């Protein structure tokens, strides 16, 4: 008994029955089956590679974006200085580094004091939010009615996971 395939219909022909010339003998591993299996295997390998190499690929993409954004600046510096591209890139990086240092020196102390103030006031702020007392404080500052303050306090207050 042999198996023959014509389009999508699988036909069984006995040994003595002559095979039609448009039918072909179908083996266990057909070319189409092997192609589909190889395509699925390659797709799985590509997805596995992307999953495992996500962080380096992301860093590489950011590097490409950064180079793309800096290219016009480097080209202008190269025109002004009449030097090579490497020297122009170094000048642009040096100017950026100096700008970051100046920005850090100007904003850094203020950010440090704000962060210290936040770390000192965070426990008290959490207590007011968790108890719902912040609703009364904000409500008095904003001129809310007593009923609005009470509704907000009930909706936001947490006492053991239950509204108070």
N, C-alpha and C positions, 0 to 999 in steps of 0.2 A: 504494500500500500504506500502511495506517495502523496505528499501534500503539495498542492499547487495554489498559486495566488494570482488572482486577477483583480485589479483595483483593490477594494477592501474586503472582498468575499473570499473566504478560504474554501477551496474545493478539495474533495477527496476523490482520487481516481484509482481504480483498481489497476493491477499490472497489465491486464489485457486491453484496457481501454486506451485508445490512442490519445495522447495529450494534444490539446489545441496548440497551434504554433504561437499564440500570444500569451499562453501561460508559461510561467517559469517555475522551476523547482525552488522551493524555499527551504534553506537550511536553518539550522538552529540559531546561528548568529548572522542575521541578514545585514547587508551594508547599511540600510536605513537605520536599523536598530543600533548598530555600532556608531553611526554618526550622531544619533540622538544621545546615546549614552556618553560619548566623548564630549559633546556640547554641554551636557549637564555637569559632567565632571569638571570641565574647564570653568564653567560658571561658578561651581561650588569652590574651586580652588581660588578663583579671583575674589570671591566674597570673603573667604577665609583670610586671604592675604590682606585685604582692606581692613578686616576686623583686627588682625594682629598688628598691622602697621599703621593704625589710625593716628597715634600721637606723632610719630616721625613725619608722616604725610601731612598732617596739619601744620607742623612746624615748617615743613618745606613750602607749603602753600602760603603761609604768612610771610616767609622770606621772599617768595616771588612777588607777592603783593607789595611788600616794603620796597623791593628793588624797582618795581613798576612805578610806585609813587615818587621815589627819589630820582628817577631817571631825568626828568626835565630840569631839576635843580642841578644835578651833576653836569648836564650838558651846558647849562648857563655858566657854571663855574669854570668848566673846561674852555669855553669861549673867552671868558674874562682873563683867565690866567695864562692861556696859550700853553698849557702843560698837558701831560698825559692823563688818561682817564683814571688811573690809579691814584695819582696825586689829587685829582678833583674829588674822587670819592673820599679820600682821607680828609680833605678840607671840610667837606660836607659833614662827615661823621664828627670831626672835631668841633665844628660850630654847634651841632646838635648836642654833643656832650656838655659843652660850656653852657648852652641854654638850659639843659636839664639841671645842672649844678646851680645856676642862678635861681631857677624856679624853686628848687628844693631849699635853697638858703632863704628865699623870701617867704615861702609858704610852710616850710617844715616846722618851725617853732610854733606857729599858730595851730597847725594840725595836731602837734604833740600835746599842746595844752588843752585843745578841745577833746582829744581822745582821753586824756587823764580826767577831765571833768566828767565825761560820759561814763567812764569806768567807776567813778565815785558816786554818781547819781543813779546809775542803772538799777541797783537793788531797790532803792526807794521808789523809783518809777515803776518797776515790776510789781511791787506791793500795791501801789495805787491802782494799777491796771487790773491786777488779779482780784482785788477787793471791790472794784467798781467805784472807788472814791474819786478817780480821775474824772468821771462823768460830772460830778458835782463841781469840781474845780473848773473844768472847761465850760460847763454850762453857765457858771457865774460870770466867767470872763466874757462869754459870748452873748449873755443876756437871754438864755433859754428860760422857758417857763419851768415851774416846779414839776409839772407832769412830764415834760420832755426829758428833764434830767433824770427823773425816776425811771422812765421807760428805757433810757440809754443805760442807766446803771443796772437795771435788771437784765437787760439783753447782753451786757458785756461782763458782768461780774461772774467770777468763777470761785465757787466754794466747794472744793473737792470734786470738781468736774460737773457740778450742777449749778444752774442759774440760781441766784439768791432771790 
